[in-house]
Amino acid sequence: MSAMAQNKRADGWWYPWIFVGGMVLVALVNGVMIFIALDSWTGLETESHYRKGLDYNENLAAAETQALRGWRLDLDWKVASVSGDTRTIEMRAQFAERNGQALNDLSVTALIVRPTHEGYDFEVPLQAMGDGTYSATANLPLAGQWNVRIHALRGDEAFQEVRRLQVR
């Protein structure tokens, strides 16, 4: 046998390297995905998720009671001023019964929630203006999407509704 025949590699010598390369590729892709997941996490999570799950049937019953009561909400808002990143909005909520009669003597609050960032949520009381109308002014520290959860109470009667605002 010649020296050249002894140094020649066998056919398919590189096949095992296909598997090694595939595993390296999987590890790299997983590393990129982990980096993106950790870098983009907003920190939002549901607090007391177990308790909220247990209260689900009670929430369904409350929503049904609210629907039977027939209260209606008309929520209007506008940007009153812009100062840097802060937007001052004016909200007006008008409540009426099923027959159209204005709902007065309500205690109304608005929970304003930033759905994509934690630490910006706050609550604003709405003042009665008469004829079922309640209003408030709020300073939003960022432009973008906000959820407004309107709570109205009269004795043991409760109403709540969520609206999404797009503030520019």
N, C-alpha and C positions, 0 to 999 in steps of 0.2 A: 504494500500500500504506500502511496506517495504521501508526502508531507502536506500537499495541497488537499488531498481528500480527507485528511484528518481534521483540518481547520474549517471545513465547510459545515455550516449550520444545517440542521435538519429542517425540512419543510414544516411550516406552521409553528416555528419556535416562538413567534410573537403572539400567538393566540391567548396565552395567559395574561398578557399585558392589556388586552381588550377589557378583561374583567377588572383589572387594577385601575385602568383609566375610567371605566364606568363608575366605580366606587368613589374615585377622587371627584368626578363630576357631581355625583349625588351629594357629597360632603360640601362642595363649594356652593351648590344651589341652596342647600339647607342653611348654610352659614349666612348667605345673602338674605334669605327669608327671615331668619332670626333677627338679623340686624334691622331690617325694615320694620318688623313687628315691634321690637323694643323701642325703636326711634320714633315711631308714629303713635304709640299708645297715649291717649289723652288722659288716662287716669280715671275715666268715668266708669262707674260700676253701680249696680243696684244695691242700695243699703237695705238691710233687713229683708232680703229676698225670700227667706223662708217664711217669715211672718206674712209678707204680701201674698205669697202663694196660698197660705191657709185662709186668708181673708178674701179670696177670689169669689166665692159664692155670695158672701155678704156684699161685695162690690156689685155683683150682677143684680142682686135684689134691690140695692139702692138705685142703680141705673134704671131699673124697671119702674120703681116708685117715682123717680124723677120724670120719666116719660109719661106716666099716667097723670102726674100733676099738671103737665102741659105748659110749664113756664117756657118762655122764649127769650133769647138773648140776641140783641143786635149790637155788635161791637165795632166801633169805628176808631181809627187812630190816624194820626198824622205826625210827621217830623216837624217840630216847632223850630228847632235850631240845631246847628252843628258847630261844635267847638273842638277842633282836633279830631280825636277818635270818638269823642262823646257825642251822642245824639240825644236830644231831649225830645221825647214824644208826649203827645197829649192823647189820652184815651178817653172814650166816652162809651159807656155801656148803658143800653136801654133795655129794661126788663118789662115784659108784658105777660099777662095770663093768656090762656088759650083763646078767650073771647076778645082779646085785644086791649083789655083794661090794664092800665099802668100798674106796676108793682112798686109800691112805696114801702117804707119802713123796713128795708133790707139792710143787713150789714154785709158790705161787699168788699172783698179784697182781691188783688191780682197777684199771683205768684209768677214772677217773670224768671224764666229758666233759659240758660244758654245750653242747647242740647249737645253741643260739640266740645265744650270746654268747662271744666269744673272751676268753682270759685267765683262765678259771676252771678249766681242766683240771688234774688232778693224779693221781698214782698212789699206791696204798695196798697194802702187802704184807698178805696174810692169814696169820695164825698157825695152825698145826696144833693142833687140839683133841683129835684122836684119832677113831677110827672113821670116817675119811673126811670129817670136818668141819673147816672152816677159817673163822676169823672175823676181823673187823677193825671198828674204829670210825673214822668219817670225819666231818669237819666240812664241811658244804655251806654256802657263803656266801650262797646264794639259794634261795628256794623255787621250785618249778616242776619242769620236766622235766629229767632227767639220764639219760645213757646210761652204763651200767656194762659195760665189756668185761672179762670174766674171762679171764685167761691162766693155764693150768696146765701145768707142765712136769715130766716125769719122764724123765731121760736125754735121748734125742732124740725122745721122744714128746711131742707138743704138743696142747693143747686150747684153743680159745677160743670164747666165746659172748658175744653182746651182749644185754643186757636194758635196758629203759627203765623208769625209776622216776619216779613222780609224787609229789613231796614237797610237802606243804602246811605 
